[in-house]
Amino acid sequence: MRPDELEDTLHPAQAFSDTEKAAVYRAIETRRDVRDQFLPDALPDELVARLLAAAHAAPSVGFMQPWNFTLVTDALVRQQAWEAFSRANAEAAEMFAQESQTLYRSLKLEGIRKAPLSICVTCDPTRGGDVVLGRTHNPRMDVYSTVCAIQNLWLAARAEGVGVGWVSIFHDADIRKILEIPQHIEIVAWLCLGRVNRLYSEPELAIKGWRQRLPLEELVFRDKWGAA
């Protein structure tokens, strides 16, 4: 493409209106990791398509678009995934100090069984070839790109009134076997999706006393690590 043709592809990048900006920030600030409050109604195909399109619009290193989305609605497959999660979750509880185990076990983590849709998001590190622009010195950039796609989907889901829960407590080999995922593909997330009519006012783990949000000013440095 000639330089003058490239120039024609540039468009004004003015700020959004106040109403549009407020909507974006509201989606960010009220997004929650939903674990238990899913309604059983199936999500319409056109809605799922919009969420996947939002995910697919994410930035990716070298424009390699390394993601795939395996949609899971079959009850048997979801049951197998829940059993894999349950085994790993029991192991996880034992890893915490005794005083934390009771609280951990009280957290409801029922998304896999209650949400009408699960999406396994994976990363294909081979999609861009052996050498990928932008990944030459950090091979994990493809996974970071995939996480950007997940965040896009999550924010779009919040705008649509759809709850999302990210399940990460499972042995990789279990999910790989259940979904027949090739060995070179990396499993990044198991997402549970469904309509919700209520969300916590703050992150659930903060409300239930697991951890609190850190003050932003403690996390921002200037010019050098640790410098205020």
Secondary structure, 3 states (H helix, E strand, C coil): CCHHHHHHCCCCCCCCCHHHHHHHHHHHHHCCECCCCCCCCCCCHHHHHHHHHHHHCCCCHHHCCCEEEEEECCHHHHHHHHHHHHHHHHHHHCCCCHHHHHHHHHCCCCHHHHCCEEEEEEECCCCCCCCCCCCCCCCCHHHHHHHHHHHHHHHHHHHHCEEEEEECCCCHHHHHHHHCCCCCCEEEEEEEEEECCCCCCCCHHHHCCCCCCCCHHHCCCCCCCCCC
